Amino acid sequence: MTRRKRGAGGGADADETTVDRVIAALERWPDGMHDLGEPTVDLPNRWPPAVVDVYLAMCGARLFGDTIVLHPPAEVAGPDDDGRYLVGEVDGEPVWFDGKGRVWREDPDTGERIVDGTAFDRWLHGVVDASALLFDPDGEYAEAAFTEEGELTPEIALARARAQVKRDGRAPGPRWRLARLLAARGDLDPARRELEDVVAQAPTLPWAWLDLARISEKLGDLPGALDEAAAAADADPGHEQRPYFLAEAARLAALAGDDGRRAEYARAALALDADLVRAQLSGAEDQLAADELDAAAHLAGLARALAPRDLAVIDLVRRVDEARKAQLH
């Protein structure tokens, strides 16, 4: 690690700070694994204390190669229109901090920016722990961490999410990633518990509510799924995807046999996006042509919930059903 070590001795100090623990964790790795800029006191006075504490110890950094990048102060951009500062990258994805010292990261699947850390120092501790799982003690990539295709193994992906949750349990971003990884491997009950914590911490995050609805649907709890999809639609009334969330609520209402709520959500969705039925039909046709029948059925179900008497919708639902029956035989 190309910087002067802090302090002396190997024992834990009662007054040790989170930043001290981060530095100690980094110092365990071979030389050259990390490149930390020399500490500085020349920092913007508008920066929050949790960020200042880190930069008093390292004036920018490249950790685990380029796995974690913190820009030097002069290269930190912002604030942007949301009051956030672009401070660096993790796994090639940009990260920001805000005036409260929270860290924000963009979810690659939905494009949502979500709090990835409730304080900059705690967040850094978590991502250092998570990044360490990618390497062996010699500082080389750990073969067991990756598949033959170069992707993270499911076990390592889970462990990385858990490492961040352990260091900052109130941050919804890492817990949301953990919940989706659990759901993907069929661990629905643990995934549900994690998601319940996510929506408690980030009640305006519609995608997390929708993930809850999907799990409830898989577990056979249609009334619960319907309420959670409705919560997704109401979580952020100005969200650009609100018509889609309303369509999901309409689909679940139809499955639950509640035609009144189905019609209510369908009207609300179509009032916001008159082309929504056509979009679902087009998507379902594409999925049907690609032989992705489960995806086609889902989109056809959305279209049917929005326009149950539309002849094109009725025809598409029939063709998808026939294709699925033929696949079983």
C-alpha positions in Angstrom: 0.0 0.0 0.0 1.7 3.1 -1.2 1.2 5.4 1.8 2.6 5.9 5.3 1.0 3.6 7.9 -1.0 5.2 10.7 0.0 4.6 14.2 1.8 1.7 15.7 1.0 -1.6 17.4 -1.4 -4.3 16.3 -4.1 -4.3 19.0 -7.5 -2.7 18.6 -7.9 0.6 20.3 -11.1 1.5 22.2 -11.0 4.9 20.4 -10.5 3.3 17.0 -12.7 4.9 14.3 -14.3 3.4 11.3 -11.6 5.0 9.1 -8.9 3.5 11.4 -10.5 0.0 10.8 -10.6 0.6 7.1 -6.9 1.5 7.0 -6.0 -1.5 9.2 -7.9 -3.8 6.8 -6.1 -2.3 3.8 -2.7 -2.6 5.4 -3.1 -6.4 5.6 -2.7 -6.7 1.9 0.5 -7.0 -0.1 2.3 -3.8 -1.2 0.9 -2.5 -4.5 -2.6 -3.8 -3.8 -3.8 -0.3 -2.9 -2.7 3.2 -3.9 -3.8 5.8 -1.3 -3.2 9.5 -1.8 -1.4 11.3 1.0 -3.7 12.6 3.7 -4.8 16.3 3.3 -6.6 18.9 5.4 -7.3 21.0 2.3 -10.9 20.0 1.8 -14.1 21.8 0.9 -15.8 23.0 4.1 -19.2 22.0 2.7 -18.3 18.3 2.6 -20.1 16.3 5.3 -18.0 15.0 8.3 -18.1 11.3 7.3 -16.5 12.2 3.9 -14.0 14.5 5.5 -12.9 11.8 7.9 -12.0 9.5 5.0 -10.2 12.2 3.1 -8.2 13.2 6.1 -6.7 9.7 6.0 -6.4 9.3 2.2 -6.6 12.0 -0.5 -8.3 9.8 -3.1 -7.5 6.1 -3.6 -7.4 3.1 -5.9 -8.1 0.0 -3.9 -7.8 -3.6 -5.0 -6.5 -2.3 -8.3 -9.4 -0.3 -9.7 -12.2 -2.1 -7.9 -12.8 0.9 -5.7 -11.8 4.4 -6.9 -12.1 7.5 -4.8 -11.2 10.7 -6.8 -8.9 13.3 -5.3 -10.8 16.3 -4.0 -10.1 18.4 -7.0 -11.7 15.8 -9.2 -14.9 15.3 -7.2 -17.7 16.7 -9.3 -20.7 18.4 -7.9 -23.0 19.1 -6.5 -25.5 18.1 -9.2 -29.1 19.1 -9.4 -29.9 16.5 -6.6 -27.1 17.9 -4.4 -24.9 14.9 -4.9 -21.1 14.8 -5.6 -19.6 12.2 -8.0 -16.8 10.8 -5.8 -15.6 7.7 -7.6 -16.5 4.2 -8.7 -17.1 0.7 -7.4 -16.9 -2.2 -9.8 -16.9 0.3 -12.6 -20.1 1.9 -11.5 -20.3 5.6 -10.4 -21.0 6.5 -6.8 -22.0 9.8 -5.3 -22.3 11.3 -1.8 -24.8 13.9 -0.6 -24.8 16.6 1.9 -25.7 14.2 4.7 -22.7 12.0 3.9 -24.9 9.2 2.4 -23.5 7.3 -0.6 -25.7 6.7 -3.6 -25.3 4.1 -6.3 -27.3 3.4 -9.5 -29.0 0.1 -9.7 -27.9 -1.4 -13.1 -31.3 -3.2 -13.7 -33.7 -0.4 -13.0 -31.6 2.8 -13.3 -32.7 3.8 -9.8 -30.3 5.7 -7.6 -30.5 4.3 -4.2 -28.7 4.8 -0.9 -25.8 2.4 -0.8 -24.4 3.6 2.5 -25.9 5.7 5.3 -22.4 7.3 6.0 -19.4 7.5 3.8 -17.0 5.8 6.2 -19.3 2.9 7.0 -20.0 2.5 3.3 -16.2 2.4 2.5 -15.7 -0.3 5.3 -18.4 -2.4 3.7 -17.1 -2.2 0.1 -13.6 -2.9 1.2 -14.8 -6.1 2.9 -16.9 -7.0 -0.2 -14.0 -6.3 -2.6 -11.6 -8.4 -0.5 -13.6 -11.5 -1.3 -12.5 -11.2 -5.0 -8.8 -11.8 -4.2 -6.6 -14.4 -2.6 -4.0 -13.6 0.1 -1.3 -12.9 -2.5 -3.4 -10.2 -4.1 -4.4 -12.2 -7.2 -8.0 -12.8 -8.3 -9.4 -15.8 -6.5 -10.3 -18.5 -9.0 -13.1 -19.7 -6.8 -14.8 -16.3 -6.9 -15.5 -16.6 -10.7 -17.2 -18.9 -13.1 -15.5 -20.1 -16.3 -17.3 -17.3 -18.1 -15.7 -14.7 -15.8 -18.8 -13.9 -13.9 -19.1 -13.9 -10.1 -20.2 -17.1 -8.6 -23.6 -16.9 -6.8 -21.9 -17.6 -3.5 -19.5 -14.8 -3.8 -22.2 -12.4 -5.0 -24.2 -13.2 -1.9 -21.2 -12.9 0.3 -20.3 -9.5 -1.1 -23.9 -8.2 -0.5 -23.8 -9.6 3.0 -20.5 -8.0 3.7 -22.0 -4.5 3.0 -25.1 -5.3 5.0 -23.0 -6.3 8.0 -21.2 -2.9 8.0 -24.2 -0.7 7.3 -27.5 -2.5 8.0 -29.7 0.5 7.5 -28.5 1.1 3.9 -31.2 -0.2 1.5 -29.0 -0.7 -1.6 -26.9 -3.6 -0.4 -29.9 -5.3 1.3 -31.9 -4.9 -1.9 -29.1 -6.7 -3.9 -29.0 -9.4 -1.2 -32.8 -9.9 -1.4 -32.7 -10.3 -5.2 -29.8 -12.7 -5.1 -31.7 -14.8 -2.5 -34.9 -14.7 -4.6 -32.9 -15.8 -7.7 -31.8 -18.9 -6.0 -35.3 -19.7 -4.7 -34.8 -18.6 -1.1 -38.0 -16.7 -1.1 -38.7 -16.4 2.7 -35.3 -14.9 3.5 -35.6 -12.7 0.4 -38.9 -11.5 1.6 -37.5 -10.6 5.0 -34.7 -8.6 3.5 -37.1 -6.8 1.2 -39.4 -5.9 4.1 -36.4 -4.1 5.6 -35.6 -2.4 2.3 -39.1 -0.9 2.0 -39.0 0.1 5.6 -35.9 2.1 5.0 -36.8 3.2 1.4 -40.6 3.3 1.2 -40.5 5.4 -2.0 -38.6 2.7 -3.9 -41.3 1.2 -6.2 -39.1 -1.6 -7.6 -38.5 -3.1 -4.1 -42.3 -3.1 -3.5 -42.7 -4.8 -6.9 -40.1 -7.4 -5.9 -42.1 -8.1 -2.8 -45.2 -8.5 -4.9 -43.5 -11.0 -7.1 -42.4 -13.1 -4.2 -45.9 -13.0 -2.6 -47.3 -14.2 -6.0 -44.8 -17.1 -6.1 -45.8 -18.0 -2.6 -49.5 -18.0 -3.5 -50.4 -14.9 -1.5 -52.3 -13.0 -4.2 -54.0 -10.5 -1.8 -50.6 -9.6 -0.4 -49.1 -9.4 -3.8 -51.8 -7.1 -5.0 -51.4 -4.8 -2.0 -47.6 -4.7 -2.6 -48.0 -3.9 -6.3 -50.4 -1.2 -5.3 -47.8 0.1 -2.9 -45.3 0.1 -5.8 -47.6 2.3 -7.8 -48.1 4.7 -5.0 -44.5 4.8 -3.7 -43.5 7.6 -6.0 -46.5 9.1 -7.8 -44.2 11.0 -10.2 -42.2 8.0 -11.3 -41.9 7.5 -15.0 -42.7 3.8 -14.7 -45.9 4.3 -12.7 -48.1 3.2 -15.6 -46.3 -0.2 -15.5 -46.6 -0.5 -11.8 -50.3 0.1 -12.1 -50.5 -2.5 -14.8 -48.9 -5.0 -12.5 -51.4 -4.2 -9.9 -54.2 -4.7 -12.4 -52.8 -8.0 -13.5 -52.6 -9.2 -9.9 -56.1 -7.9 -9.2 -57.3 -10.0 -12.1 -55.6 -13.1 -10.8 -57.1 -12.5 -7.3 -60.6 -12.2 -8.9 -61.0 -8.6 -7.9 -62.4 -7.0 -11.1 -63.2 -3.8 -9.4 -59.6 -3.1 -8.5 -58.4 -4.4 -11.8 -60.6 -1.9 -13.7 -59.5 0.9 -11.3 -55.8 0.3 -11.8 -56.2 -0.3 -15.6 -58.0 3.1 -16.0 -55.3 4.8 -14.0 -52.5 3.2 -16.0 -54.1 4.0 -19.4 -54.8 7.6 -18.3 -51.0 8.0 -17.8 -50.0 6.0 -20.9 -52.5 5.4 -23.7 -50.0 3.2 -25.6 -49.4 0.8 -22.7 -51.5 -2.0 -24.1 -49.7 -1.8 -27.5 -46.4 -1.8 -25.7 -47.2 -5.0 -23.8 -48.5 -6.7 -27.0 -45.3 -5.8 -28.9 -43.1 -7.1 -26.1 -45.1 -10.3 -25.8 -44.9 -10.9 -29.5 -41.1 -10.5 -29.4 -40.8 -12.9 -26.5 -43.1 -15.4 -28.2 -41.0 -15.3 -31.3 -37.9 -15.9 -29.2 -39.6 -18.8 -27.5 -39.4 -17.1 -24.1 -42.8 -18.3 -23.2 -42.9 -17.3 -19.5 -42.0 -13.7 -20.3 -44.5 -13.7 -23.1 -47.2 -15.0 -20.8 -46.4 -12.3 -18.2 -46.6 -9.5 -20.8 -49.8 -11.0 -22.3 -51.3 -11.1 -18.7 -50.5 -7.4 -18.3 -52.2 -6.6 -21.6 -55.3 -8.7 -20.7 -55.6 -6.9 -17.3 -55.5 -3.6 -19.1 -57.8 -4.4 -22.0 -59.6 -7.8 -21.4 -62.0 -7.3 -24.3 -59.5 -6.2 -26.9 -59.5 -8.8 -29.7 -55.8 -8.5 -30.4 -55.1 -9.2 -26.7 -57.5 -12.1 -26.7 -55.7 -13.6 -29.7 -52.3 -13.1 -28.3 -53.2 -14.7 -24.9 -54.6 -17.7 -26.9 -51.4 -18.1 -28.9 -49.2 -17.9 -25.9 -51.3 -20.5 -24.1 -51.1 -22.8 -27.0 -47.4 -22.4 -27.3 -47.0 -23.2 -23.6 -49.1 -26.3 -23.8 -47.1 -27.5 -26.9 -43.9 -26.9 -24.9 -45.1 -29.3 -22.2 -45.7 -32.0 -24.8 
